[in-house]
Amino acid sequence: MAEFLLDLSNAARSYLDILDKKPFRQVTSKMLDLMKNPYPNDSIQLKGQKRKLHRVDIGEHRIVYEVVGNVVMIAKIDKRNDGTVYKL
């Protein structure tokens, strides 16, 4: 199985910059997992979006992403209880 490439939006990069060590490791580990399997069992496709976005949970954080060809494009990373995670 071929690995996928990873592309982070500016918003995702900015969010990673403010994370503490433990959540940073958890989130980046999940992103690396998405490179191997962009549609894991815990991935959910978001409804009501123009793009085919998915999300995965990592502790109190969510990663919103889409797969385009062989690239996993990370659109946003945010806290799950924060309603802004879906505002792209």
Buried (B, 14 or more C-beta within 10 A) or exposed (E): EEEBEBBBBEBBEEBBEEBEEEBBEBBBEBBEEBBEEBEEEEBEEBEEBEEEBBBBEBEEBBBBBBBEEEBBBBBBBBBEEEEEBBEB
